[in-house]
Amino acid sequence: MKFSFVIPTYDKFGLTSDLLMDIYQKCQSTSEVLVVDNGSKEWATQEGFHFWSRIQPFHLKVARLEENVGFLRAANYGLKKATGDVIALISNDVRIHKDVIRLTSEIFEAFGDKILLGGRLLDWDTGWNCFNGKIYPYVEGWALIATRSAWEEFGYFDERYAPNDMEDVDLGATAASLGYKLMQFPPYYGEVMTHIGAQTLSYGDERMALTLKNKAKFEEKWNTKSSEGA
């Protein structure tokens, strides 16, 4: 199984470097790591990528976008460029503690590969995924793993939600509608990955306004209305 990691980044190279080190130490059979540098401005980020490219501990590619196009479009760019049979989309503020490739292979062998797998499955009312009394389960967007053919079948992230927010809820709804099982790494594996959170996209009034706008787009797309208080 050829396994690719896709990592969208914007500045804060220390986070990305820690994640690359995790992959190097924990995931020895990595076939490809594709970093999408989403218009970073910090000098340290550019120098850091030069360093990793020189030492090449694994097959590292850095695709630089001249302008920041937002998380969603940067993720789609990387997903379409990745060459693995299985592609893991990982935010740069994630730490990996176990061999994700081996564990993913075990899960696919046990349950089949018609799965959207990730670090955390939300199958209860989170306040963002309940519409007209119906809960739409989703795998949080900081870690999403599926076969390349699955990503193609999903159509990647729906770009109506660009630059970000609600794209993972929509992806979960799409995957479920196509008969895919939504999963997180089972607890008997222990702590596989952790998400630091809000390192590039911080929370605040502007972010909330964008989320609510995209929530309305989800309602329109899936022909539903929000339940009261959702």
Buried (B, 14 or more C-beta within 10 A) or exposed (E): BBBBBBBBBBBBBEBBBBBBBBBBEBBEEBBBBBBBBBBBEEEEBBEBBEEBEEEEEBEBBBBEBEEBBBBBBBBBBBBEBBEBBBBBBBBBBBBBBBBBBBBBBBBBEEEEBBBBBBBBBBBEBBEBBBBEEEBBBBBBBBBBBBBBEBBEBBEBBBEBBBBBBBBBBBBBBBBBEEEBBBBBBEEEBEEBBBBEBEBBBEEEEEBEEBBEEBBEBBBEBBEBEBEEEB
